[in-house]
C-alpha cells in the first residue's frame, strides 16, 4: 500500500526537523545519520546533503508543512530520532514536543516517548499491544464470528495443548513442496517452534505472523524480526508508526512488548528496517487483517507472492 512521497520542500523541512532533534544533545551520531539516510533512500526518495541542512524552529516547520498526513509523519520521524540513540534526552524530547504543539497534534506515540524516559514500561507495553497487529486480527474475528472467533484463536494458549488442532497443522507436511502450507510447516520445524495445538505453542493467532515470515522470506533472528515488523507496517492500512515504535521498543530499547520474547537492545539497523518498510508498502493487501493464510495453504508461495505483489528481498 504505497504512501505519498512528500514534495521536495516538505521533505527538506522534515529532514531539517529530524536533524535538529538529532543534534539537540550536541552530537550527530552515526546511527542518527543512518536513520536520515535510510528515510531519504526508502521513504522520501531525496538526496539532500545532510551536513548542509540547517536547524529549524517549530514555527518555521509548521509554516513549511501544511496540515495533514505529512505533519504526522514528520512528528513520528522526530520521535524515532529522539529514541534511536538508545535514550530519550530531555533536550530532544522538548524539541519533539514543540513540533507537536506547532502542528496541533496530540499523539499516542508522543506519550510513549515520555513513558520510556520515565521508565513506565508496563504502560508502553499495554499501549503498543493494543495497537499491535494481533489486535487487528482479533477485531476482525470478533466482527465476523463474535466470541467464538476470538476463542478459536487464543484457546490453545489457555489449554496448553489441542490434539485435534495440532493434527490439522501436522498434516501440512503432506502438501507438495513450495505450497504455503508445506513451507509454513517447514519454517516452524526449522525454527524450533511448535505448531498450533502442540505442547509449548502459543495462540493460533501467531500463525498469521509466521506465514508473513514465509511469504516475505524473513528469518527469526532479532534482526530479521525487526524487518518483518517493518514489512507489516508498510502494508498496514492504519497506524503504521505503531508497529515501527513497537520494533524500536522491543528490539532496540530493551522494552519487552510481546509476552513471549524478552526485549533486547541495539538491534535496529535503519537501512534494513526502512528497506523492509518500503517493500511492505508495495504489497496490495493487509496480510494480517484481510488475508486468511489457511485458505491458501495449498497454493504455491510463488503464486501468492505474485498475487499480493510481495517483491523479492
N, C-alpha and C positions, 0 to 999 in steps of 0.2 A: 504494500500500500504506500506508494510514493508520497513524500512530503514536499511541499513547495520550497523551491530554492529562493532565498531572500534576494531582493535587488542588491546590487553592489554597495550602495550607500548604507543600507541596513546591515549588511554583512560586516562592513568595516566598523560601523558603530558598535555592533555586538562584540567583535573581536577586541576593540579598544576597551570595552567594558570588562571583558574577561581578563585581559592583560592587566587592567587597573586593579582588579581583585588579586590576581596572582602576585603582583609586586607590592601590595599594600603592606606586607610584613618586611619589606626591604630586600626580598630575594625574588629572582625569576628562575625557579628550579627546573631541572631537565624534564621532570615529569609534567610540570605545568606547560612547558613549551611543547612537549609531545601531545598534550591534550589539544592545544590550539592548532598544531599541525594536522592532527587527525580530524578535527572538526572542519578545517579548511578542505582537506582532501575528500572526505566522505559525506559531508553534510552541506557545507557552504559552496563547495566547488569554486574556491577562490585561491589566489596565490599571492596574498599580501605579505610583505616583508615584516615579520613580527617585531624586529628591533626598531622599526621606523614608526610603529604605532604609538601615538601619544596618549596620555591618560585622558579620561573623560569623566565629567561630573554627572550626577544623577539627572540634573536639569537638562544638560546637553543631550543625554541619552534619550530622555523622554521626548525631547523636541525632534530628535532624529528618527525615532521609531514610532509610527502611528499605532493607535490601539488595535489590538488583535493578536493573532497567533504568534507573531514574531516577538512581541514583548514577553510572552510567556516562555518561549524557547530561550531567549536571552537570559531571563531570570534563572531558568533551570540550569543553563550552562554556567552561570555565575555560582550557583550553589555547588555544582560539581567541582568547579575550580577551587572554591573555598575548602573543599574536603579532600581533594586529590593528593595533597601532600601528607595526608595521614592525620591531620589535626584540624581544628577549627579555630584559627587565630581570631582574636577579638577584632583586630583592625579589618580583617577580611569580611567578617560577618557584618560589621557596621556598614561597610560598603554595599553588600548584598541587600541589607535592609533598606538602605537609602534608594537603591534601584527599585525595590518592590514598592516603596511608598510613592516614588515618582511615577511608576507605571500604574499605580492604583490596584495592585494585585495582592490579595491575601491568599497565600498558597500553603497547602498542607506540607509540602516538602521543605518550605522555609522553616516551619515548626520543627521538623525532624532534624534540620541542621543545628538548631539551637538545643534540641534534646540531646544530640550527640555531644555537643560541647559541655552540657551539664551532666552527662553520664546517665541520662534517663533511657537506658537501652531497652527496657521492657516495653515502654510506651512506643518506641520506634518499631519494635517487633510487632506489636498489635496493629499499628497503623499500616505497616507495609504488608503484613499478611492479609489485612482487609482489602488492600488494593492489588494484591498479587494475583497471578493468572489463575490459581486454584479457585479464587472467588468467582472469576468469570464462568468457569465450568459449573461450579455449584449453583450459581444463579440460573444458568441455562437449564440444569436438571430440575431445579425447583419449579421454574416456569412451565416446563413441559410435563413433568411427572410427579411433582409435589414431593412429599416426604419420602415416598418410595424410591424416587430417583436419587435423592441425597443418601439414603441408607445404602443403596446398592454400591455407591462409590466409596463409602467410608466404613462399611460394616466389617470388612476383613481386618482393618486396623484395630477394631474393638474386640473381635472374636479371636484374633491371633492366627487362625488357620481356617480355610474353607476348601475342603477336598474337591467339591464339585467345581468351584471356580478355578482351582489350580489345574484340574484335569482339562478344562477348556483351553487354558493357555499352554499347557504342556503339549496338547495336540498340534500346536502351531509348528512343532518340529517336523511334522509330516508334510508340510506345504513345500512346493518347489522352491529351490534356491532362487534368491532375488526378489521373492514376493515380500511385501511388507511384514506379514505375519512371521515368516521364517527369519527375516532379518532382525525383527524385534526379538524373537526367541534367542537368536544367536547373540545379539547385543547384551541381553540380560545375563546369559550364561557366561559370556566372555568377560563381563564387568564384575562378576561375582555377586550379582544381586539375586533376589528371589522373585519369581513370577507372582503375580497377584494370586492370593489364596495359599501360597506356600508359607511354611514357617519362616518368620522373620520378614515377611513382606510388609510394605506399607499399604495405604489405601489404594484401591484400584485406580483412583484418580491420577496416580503417578504415571500410569500407562500413557496418558496423553503427552506428558512431558517427554517420556522416554522415546516415544515414536517421533518426536521432533528431533531428538538426537539422531535417530536413524535417517530420517528424511533429510536433515541438514548435514549429516556426516560429521557430527561432533562427538568427541570422546568424553570421558568422565573425570579428567583431572580438574583441579580447581580452575586452571587457566581456560580449559575447554568449557567449563560451566559458565564462566563469565561470557563466553561467546554465544552459547545457546540462549542465555538470558537476553543478551543484546539482540539476537536474531528474533526472539519472541517480541521484544519491544518494537522492533522495526515494523512488523506486520500488525501489531495490536492496534485496534481502532480507537482506543482512548487511553489516556494516562500513560503514554509511552515512558515518561520520565520516572514514573513509579517503579518500573522494572529496572531502569538504569540506576536509580537510587538503591534499590534492593541489592543489585550485584555489587555496588560500591560498598555498601554496609557489610554484606556477607563475606565478600572475597577481598576486601581491601582495608576496611576499617576494623575488622575483627568482631563485628556485632552479629551474633547468631540470630538469624531471622527464621530459617526453616527449623522445624522441630527435630530433624534427624541429623543435621550437619552442623558441626561447630563452625563459628566464624573464624576466618583466617585473615592475615594482614599482608598487604603489599603484593597482591596477585595481579591486579588490574593493569593491563597494558593498553593504553588508549588506542593505538593503531589497530590492534586486534579487535577490540570491543566495537569501535565505530565501523570497521570493515564489515563485521558481522551484522551490525545495525543496518548499514546500507543494504546489505544482502536481504535482510528481512523486509525492508521497505519495497523490494521488488516482488514479494510474494503477493498473490492476488486473493488471498483468503486468510481469515483469522484461524490459524491451525489449532487453537485451543477452544475457542467459543463456537466455531462454525464447522468443525470437522470431527467426525467420529472415526478414528483410525480402525476400529474393529470392523466397520462396514467395508473397509478396503484391504483387509488382511490378505486376500487372495490376489491382489493387484500388484504387479511388479513395481518396485520402488522407482525405477527409472520412469515409468509411466506416470506415477504420482508427482514426481519432481517436474515433469513437463506440464502436467495439469495445473499445478499450483505455481508454476514459474519459480521454482527453487533453483537458482543458478549454481553452477559449480563453485566450490570454495576457491 
